Amino acid sequence: MKRSAEDVVKGQLDAYNARDVDGFLSFWAEDAEIYAHPQTLLAKGHRAIGERHLIRFQEPDLYARLISRSVMGSTVIDTESVTRNFPEGVRLVDVVGIYEIEGETIKRAWFITGTPREP
């Protein structure tokens, strides 16, 4: 059964919260690109995306809580509140993720990240 665009984004978010890098990467195209919106390339390809997330997955309080999700064809837009660990302590970061799905994987994603704030 084919995964919908929403299923793909839900699966990668579940793997992110489980800190499962292999599961996480299974939802991304081999040559996927991650951007800070609008066009700052942060990572390209499984290796770079995996390395970026292995570091993040070491944060003990890491958790992305889905606030809302909109699906328009092959584009999925998530609004999340992400708990992260910073040198000054645990902070919440508001994030908007825009995912472009090709086939059954994420081909490109753009993130708009708010300023970390106290929980």
Buried (B, 14 or more C-beta within 10 A) or exposed (E): EEBBBBBBBBBBBBBBBEBBBEBBBBBBBEEBBBBEEEEEEBBBBBEBBBEBBEEBBEBEEBEBEBEEBEBEEBBBBBBBBBBBBEEEEBBBBBBBBBBBBEEBBBBBBBBEEEEBEEE
